Amino acid sequence: MRNHPALLALALASCSCALQRRDPSFHVIPGRPDYLLQSPDASETPFPQVLTRYNGFIPGSGQVDLRAGMELRIENAYYREGAPKHGLNGFLGTEIARYRITGGGELHLESVRSALKRRPVDQEPVQALIHSRQKRYPHHRFFYAIVFRREGSTRGSVLLGADSGDALDHLSTQLLRDPDSVCDGSPRCTVFPEACSVALEMEIRVNGARRAVLWGSPLSSIASGPNVSLRRVYNGRLTNVDLDPADPAARHLPLLPGDRVESGALP
């Protein structure tokens, strides 16, 4: 019986250590060849794989799965009727459409901006480039450039839509093998025109203000000074990211949709 207080003290100390180990923050850990991001569950991810864990993105693969919080920025150039759709000859201006990827994976049109006085009747408005049915698919994959054999040259970027991840994988395999068989008028596929520029972006908050940044942007592209803090969504809650702001390599951490950045110095 005389040992009970000691046992109780040992048990309390063990509980205290367990609670201390359960740190509810992300941590940036210096390393070679890559720095690591340690999650609150203690799993560690090298910086180059942070985007891979988010949506399976593989650098250099030429394709990206779209996830909630990401955005498509589509800027289409317009030309006089009958003029070649490239260069400056006959160029009239551009229209820009922004789509946000919803929690259900659908494409939601956020805004349309036009710099045209009058759109040529032989060219579609920018928001009509993506078929209305395709916008409602819950799974989307973007390809930076696809070569269509029928044309014999690169036509530009492609967006695929599907009802499931497996269906999207099947379509992607077909697209890479025989693009014309997938994108011949199908609402599952959008082939963006040669004069169209498509950028993948994501929404973050910088000093409380909404900001769209390019997919793959590092923290250093937003915060240039030593006074910077970052919070990231984890299990539905904003969670602190513990890093050394004076370490330039630590600021190479890739940003993700929903990040909150506070900084006294912005580029």
SULJOLIN-V679481 format. One record per residue. RES is the residue in three letters. PSI is psi in degrees with one decimal (none if undefined). D_CENTER is the distance of its C-alpha to the mean C-alpha in Angstrom with 2 decimals. Layout:
BEGIN
RES;PSI;D_CENTER
RES;PSI;D_CENTER
END
This chain:
BEGIN
MET;-33.0;61.41
ARG;-18.2;61.50
ASN;-10.5;58.28
HIS;-44.5;56.23
PRO;-38.4;55.21
ALA;-41.6;53.98
LEU;-40.1;52.01
LEU;-41.4;50.51
ALA;-40.5;49.52
LEU;-40.6;47.93
ALA;-42.1;45.95
LEU;-39.0;44.73
ALA;-39.2;43.74
SER;-43.4;41.78
CYS;-41.4;39.93
SER;-41.1;39.24
CYS;-39.6;37.78
ALA;-40.7;35.58
LEU;-37.4;34.25
GLN;-34.9;33.63
ARG;-23.8;31.69
ARG;68.8;29.38
ASP;120.5;27.39
PRO;29.2;24.72
SER;158.6;22.57
PHE;152.7;20.03
HIS;133.3;21.81
VAL;122.7;20.96
ILE;119.8;23.65
PRO;143.2;24.88
GLY;169.7;25.40
ARG;133.2;26.16
PRO;-13.3;24.64
ASP;145.7;21.42
TYR;157.3;20.96
LEU;148.0;20.05
LEU;115.0;18.19
GLN;124.1;20.59
SER;165.2;19.53
PRO;-22.7;22.18
ASP;7.8;23.27
ALA;1.1;24.16
SER;146.1;21.82
GLU;135.4;20.74
THR;122.1;17.67
PRO;144.8;17.93
PHE;-45.3;15.38
PRO;-15.2;14.38
GLN;2.8;13.68
VAL;-44.1;11.58
LEU;-32.5;8.29
THR;-41.8;10.76
ARG;-27.3;11.96
TYR;-47.1;8.84
ASN;18.3;8.34
GLY;8.5;10.94
PHE;132.1;9.27
ILE;114.5;12.39
PRO;134.4;12.63
GLY;-3.7;14.94
SER;-21.7;14.66
GLY;9.2;13.58
GLN;150.3;11.46
VAL;129.7;8.07
ASP;135.8;8.27
LEU;133.0;6.56
ARG;165.6;6.87
ALA;135.8;8.40
GLY;-16.4;7.18
MET;163.6;4.40
GLU;151.6;6.83
LEU;126.5;8.90
ARG;112.7;11.44
ILE;117.5;14.48
GLU;114.0;17.50
ASN;134.2;20.59
ALA;146.1;23.83
TYR;145.7;27.20
TYR;159.3;30.62
ARG;147.7;34.20
GLU;129.4;35.37
GLY;-10.5;36.43
ALA;151.7;34.91
PRO;142.5;32.73
LYS;49.7;29.01
HIS;162.5;28.30
GLY;-165.2;29.59
LEU;-16.2;31.21
ASN;116.2;34.21
GLY;3.6;34.04
PHE;133.3;30.67
LEU;-28.5;30.58
GLY;-172.1;27.23
THR;162.1;23.70
GLU;142.9;21.96
ILE;127.9;18.38
ALA;140.0;16.60
ARG;128.4;13.48
TYR;136.0;12.10
ARG;139.4;10.38
ILE;119.4;9.48
THR;173.8;12.35
GLY;-26.3;13.36
GLY;3.0;15.24
GLY;-3.4;12.55
GLU;162.2;14.31
LEU;121.1;13.39
HIS;121.9;15.03
LEU;115.9;16.35
GLU;-41.6;16.03
SER;157.8;18.13
VAL;131.1;20.06
ARG;130.9;21.70
SER;138.1;24.47
ALA;20.9;26.50
LEU;142.1;29.05
LYS;-38.7;32.58
ARG;126.6;32.90
ARG;133.4;30.62
PRO;140.5;32.54
VAL;-19.5;33.66
ASP;8.9;32.69
GLN;132.9;28.92
GLU;150.4;26.55
PRO;153.2;24.72
VAL;-35.2;21.05
GLN;-9.5;20.21
ALA;-2.2;22.45
LEU;-33.5;20.62
ILE;125.8;18.73
HIS;140.9;21.43
SER;-33.7;21.86
ARG;-38.3;22.16
GLN;-33.8;18.91
LYS;-24.6;17.05
ARG;-5.8;18.66
TYR;144.3;17.57
PRO;-6.8;15.76
HIS;130.7;13.90
HIS;144.9;12.00
ARG;132.7;11.21
PHE;134.0;10.64
PHE;129.8;13.14
TYR;-37.2;13.52
ALA;131.8;17.31
ILE;136.6;19.95
VAL;121.5;23.69
PHE;121.9;25.87
ARG;-34.2;29.34
ARG;-34.7;31.08
GLU;-28.7;30.01
GLY;12.4;30.32
SER;165.6;27.48
THR;125.0;23.73
ARG;-17.0;22.80
GLY;-156.1;19.25
SER;157.3;15.90
VAL;142.2;15.95
LEU;126.1;14.20
LEU;147.7;15.71
GLY;147.9;16.28
ALA;165.9;18.41
ASP;-18.5;20.09
SER;165.0;19.26
GLY;-39.2;17.35
ASP;-41.4;20.63
ALA;-36.7;21.11
LEU;-40.5;17.73
ASP;-41.7;18.72
HIS;-45.0;22.10
LEU;-39.0;20.92
SER;-41.7;18.74
THR;-43.4;21.87
GLN;-41.2;23.93
LEU;-44.4;21.69
LEU;-26.6;21.92
ARG;-44.1;25.64
ASP;82.6;26.71
PRO;-38.2;24.21
ASP;-27.2;27.00
SER;-21.9;27.81
VAL;-38.0;24.42
CYS;26.0;23.72
ASP;73.1;27.29
GLY;8.8;26.92
SER;138.5;24.99
PRO;-8.1;22.89
ARG;-10.3;20.50
CYS;133.8;19.55
THR;122.8;18.74
VAL;111.9;19.77
PHE;141.5;18.85
PRO;159.7;21.97
GLU;-34.2;22.75
ALA;15.8;22.84
CYS;134.1;19.34
SER;126.9;16.36
VAL;127.2;12.83
ALA;140.6;9.87
LEU;125.3;6.11
GLU;174.8;5.59
MET;151.7;5.15
GLU;128.2;8.61
ILE;179.3;10.70
ARG;130.1;14.50
VAL;116.7;16.70
ASN;38.8;20.37
GLY;-9.6;19.93
ALA;142.0;18.54
ARG;139.2;15.32
ARG;134.2;13.25
ALA;126.8;10.29
VAL;157.9;9.00
LEU;141.5;7.47
TRP;131.0;4.41
GLY;-0.6;6.95
SER;138.8;9.30
PRO;166.8;12.04
LEU;-33.2;14.13
SER;-21.9;16.82
SER;-13.9;15.16
ILE;-43.7;15.75
ALA;116.1;18.86
SER;-16.8;21.70
GLY;175.8;24.61
PRO;-20.3;25.97
ASN;93.9;25.59
VAL;142.4;22.06
SER;152.8;20.86
LEU;135.9;17.58
ARG;143.7;17.07
ARG;146.4;14.44
VAL;129.3;14.53
TYR;121.1;16.67
ASN;40.2;18.53
GLY;2.5;17.88
ARG;147.5;19.21
LEU;129.1;18.23
THR;137.8;19.43
ASN;143.6;20.57
VAL;111.5;19.26
ASP;113.2;22.50
LEU;162.4;22.33
ASP;104.2;24.83
PRO;-16.3;23.73
ALA;-7.6;26.55
ASP;108.6;25.10
PRO;-35.5;22.98
ALA;-31.1;21.58
ALA;-29.6;20.37
ARG;3.3;18.21
HIS;1.0;16.29
LEU;124.6;14.30
PRO;139.1;10.51
LEU;155.7;9.03
LEU;156.6;6.99
PRO;138.2;6.69
GLY;-6.2;10.43
ASP;149.5;11.79
ARG;119.1;15.20
VAL;132.8;16.66
GLU;126.9;20.36
SER;143.2;21.90
GLY;-13.0;25.23
ALA;120.6;24.23
LEU;144.9;21.31
PRO;none;20.91
END
